[in-house]
C-alpha cells in the first residue's frame, strides 16, 4: 500500500470515529467527553434544581416510611435542605464562610462554589416586617459581592412559607438580572418558594 492509500484509510477511519462519537453523544450526551462524575454544570441548572425545593420537602414529609421529616422553621433549616440538594452536584461547595469586609462588617455567604463562581444565599422570611424589607436585604447582599472575585453569579433562594412578601413576582422582577460594576458583571437570580 502506498502512502496516499494509508492517508485515505486513516481519514475514513477518523471520520467514522467522529460520526460514531457524535451519534453516541446525541443519544447519551454525557457519555462522550465526560465521565459520569464530571458532567458539566452551570448556574442555570442550580436554579432549576432549587426550583424543585418544595417538591423535595413535600416528598420527605409525605413518604411511606417513618423517617426524617423536614420541619422548616428557620433560615438554618432552609440552608440545610439547600445544602443537601446541591452537595451531590457541587463537590466544591463551601458552607458559611466570611468574605471580605464590607464597610464595618464581614459578610457571611451561605454557600460558594468557586468552580461555578456562584454564591447561593438562602433566606427564610420570618415575619411580616422581614417580608416587607427583604428587597433591601437582597440589594445589600448584591452590593457586598460586587468586589468578590468568585461572585459572578448570585442565586437568592427565599423560603416564604406564610406568603409574607407583599408581591413576590415584583420582587423577582426587581432582583433578577445582570448588574455591571466597572469591568465586572454579576448575574442575579431570585427564587421565591413555596
C-alpha positions as CSV (number, residue, x, y, z in Angstrom):
1,X,0.0,0.0,0.0
2,X,1.3,3.4,-0.9
3,X,1.2,6.5,1.5
4,X,-1.8,8.1,-0.2
5,X,-3.9,4.9,0.4
6,X,-2.9,5.0,4.1
7,X,-3.8,8.6,4.3
8,X,-7.2,7.9,2.7
9,X,-7.9,5.0,5.0
10,X,-6.8,7.0,8.1
11,X,-9.0,9.8,7.1
12,X,-12.0,7.5,6.6
13,X,-11.4,5.9,10.0
14,X,-11.1,9.2,11.7
15,X,-14.4,10.4,10.0
16,X,-16.1,7.1,11.1
17,X,-15.0,7.5,14.7
18,X,-16.1,11.2,14.7
19,X,-19.6,10.1,13.3
20,X,-19.9,7.4,15.9
21,X,-18.9,9.7,18.8
22,X,-21.4,12.2,17.5
23,X,-24.2,9.6,17.4
24,X,-23.4,8.4,20.9
25,X,-23.3,11.9,22.1
26,X,-26.7,12.6,20.6
27,X,-28.2,9.5,22.4
28,X,-26.3,9.9,25.7
29,X,-24.8,13.4,25.9
30,X,-22.6,12.8,28.9
31,X,-21.2,9.5,27.5
32,X,-18.7,11.3,25.3
33,X,-16.1,13.7,26.6
34,X,-17.1,13.4,30.3
35,X,-17.0,10.7,32.9
36,X,-20.3,10.3,34.8
37,X,-18.7,12.2,37.7
38,X,-17.7,15.3,35.8
39,X,-20.8,16.1,33.6
40,X,-20.8,19.9,33.1
41,X,-22.8,22.0,35.4
42,X,-23.9,25.6,35.1
43,X,-25.7,28.1,37.2
44,X,-29.0,27.7,35.4
45,X,-29.0,24.0,36.4
46,X,-28.6,25.1,40.0
47,X,-31.5,27.5,39.7
48,X,-33.6,24.7,38.1
49,X,-32.7,22.3,41.0
50,X,-33.6,24.9,43.6
51,X,-36.9,25.4,41.8
52,X,-37.7,21.9,43.0
53,X,-37.2,22.7,46.7
54,X,-40.8,22.4,47.7
55,X,-41.3,19.1,45.9
56,X,-38.3,17.6,47.7
57,X,-39.5,18.8,51.1
58,X,-43.0,17.5,50.3
59,X,-41.6,14.1,49.3
60,X,-39.7,13.8,52.5
61,X,-42.7,14.8,54.6
62,X,-45.2,12.5,52.9
63,X,-43.2,9.4,52.2
64,X,-44.5,6.0,53.2
65,X,-41.8,5.0,55.6
66,X,-41.4,6.6,59.0
67,X,-38.2,8.5,58.6
68,X,-36.9,12.0,58.9
69,X,-39.4,14.8,58.5
70,X,-38.2,18.2,57.4
71,X,-39.6,20.9,59.7
72,X,-38.5,24.2,58.2
73,X,-38.9,27.0,60.8
74,X,-35.7,29.0,60.4
75,X,-33.1,30.1,58.0
76,X,-30.7,27.4,59.2
77,X,-33.3,24.8,58.3
78,X,-33.6,26.2,54.7
79,X,-29.8,26.2,54.4
80,X,-29.7,22.6,55.5
81,X,-32.1,21.5,52.8
82,X,-30.4,23.6,50.1
83,X,-27.1,22.1,51.1
84,X,-28.4,18.6,50.8
85,X,-30.0,19.3,47.4
86,X,-26.8,20.9,46.0
87,X,-24.0,18.9,47.6
88,X,-24.2,15.8,45.3
89,X,-23.8,18.0,42.3
90,X,-21.3,20.5,43.5
91,X,-18.4,18.9,45.3
92,X,-16.6,22.2,46.0
93,X,-19.5,23.9,47.7
94,X,-18.3,25.7,50.8
95,X,-20.8,26.4,53.7
96,X,-20.9,29.7,55.5
97,X,-17.5,31.4,55.3
98,X,-16.9,35.1,56.0
99,X,-16.0,37.1,52.9
100,X,-14.0,40.3,52.7
101,X,-15.0,43.2,54.9
102,X,-17.8,45.3,53.6
103,X,-18.0,48.7,55.4
104,X,-17.7,47.9,59.1
105,X,-18.8,44.2,58.9
106,X,-17.9,40.9,57.4
107,X,-20.4,39.4,55.0
108,X,-21.2,35.7,55.5
109,X,-22.3,34.0,52.4
110,X,-24.4,30.9,52.8
111,X,-22.7,28.8,50.0
112,X,-20.0,29.4,47.5
113,X,-18.8,27.3,44.6
114,X,-15.6,28.6,43.1
115,X,-15.8,26.3,40.1
116,X,-19.1,27.9,39.0
117,X,-18.2,31.3,40.5
118,X,-21.6,31.3,42.2
119,X,-22.9,32.3,45.6
120,X,-26.1,30.8,46.9
121,X,-27.9,32.8,49.6
122,X,-30.8,31.1,51.4
123,X,-33.3,33.2,53.2
124,X,-36.3,32.4,55.4
125,X,-39.0,35.1,55.7
126,X,-39.7,35.0,59.4
127,X,-42.3,37.8,59.8
128,X,-44.3,40.5,58.0
129,X,-41.7,43.1,58.7
130,X,-38.9,40.9,57.2
131,X,-41.1,40.2,54.2
132,X,-41.5,43.9,53.5
133,X,-37.8,44.5,53.9
134,X,-36.4,41.6,52.0
135,X,-35.8,43.6,48.9
136,X,-33.4,45.9,50.7
137,X,-31.6,42.9,52.3
138,X,-31.1,41.4,48.9
139,X,-29.8,44.6,47.4
140,X,-27.3,45.0,50.3
141,X,-26.1,41.4,49.7
142,X,-25.6,42.1,46.0
143,X,-23.6,45.2,46.8
144,X,-21.4,43.2,49.2
145,X,-20.4,40.8,46.5
146,X,-19.5,43.3,43.8
147,X,-15.8,43.1,44.6
148,X,-15.7,39.4,45.5
149,X,-13.6,37.6,42.8
150,X,-15.7,34.4,42.9
151,X,-19.2,36.0,42.8
152,X,-20.0,36.2,39.1
153,X,-23.5,34.7,39.8
154,X,-25.7,35.1,42.9
155,X,-28.7,32.9,43.5
156,X,-31.1,34.1,46.1
157,X,-33.3,31.3,47.4
158,X,-36.1,32.8,49.6
159,X,-38.4,30.5,51.5
160,X,-41.6,32.4,52.4
161,X,-44.0,29.7,53.8
162,X,-46.6,32.2,55.0
163,X,-46.6,34.4,51.9
164,X,-45.3,37.5,53.9
165,X,-43.6,39.1,50.9
166,X,-46.2,41.6,49.6
167,X,-45.5,40.9,45.9
168,X,-43.2,38.0,45.2
169,X,-43.5,38.5,41.4
170,X,-42.4,42.1,41.6
171,X,-39.5,41.1,43.9
172,X,-38.3,38.6,41.4
173,X,-38.6,41.0,38.5
174,X,-36.7,43.7,40.6
175,X,-33.9,41.4,41.7
176,X,-33.4,39.1,38.7
177,X,-31.0,40.3,36.1
178,X,-27.4,41.4,35.3
179,X,-25.6,44.2,37.1
180,X,-22.4,45.8,35.8
181,X,-19.8,47.2,38.2
182,X,-17.0,48.6,36.1
183,X,-15.4,45.6,34.3
184,X,-17.3,43.1,36.5
185,X,-20.7,41.7,35.6
186,X,-22.9,39.8,38.1
187,X,-25.9,37.7,37.1
188,X,-28.5,37.6,39.9
189,X,-31.3,35.0,40.1
190,X,-34.2,35.1,42.6
191,X,-36.3,32.1,43.6
192,X,-39.2,32.5,46.0
193,X,-40.9,29.4,47.4
194,X,-43.4,28.0,48.1
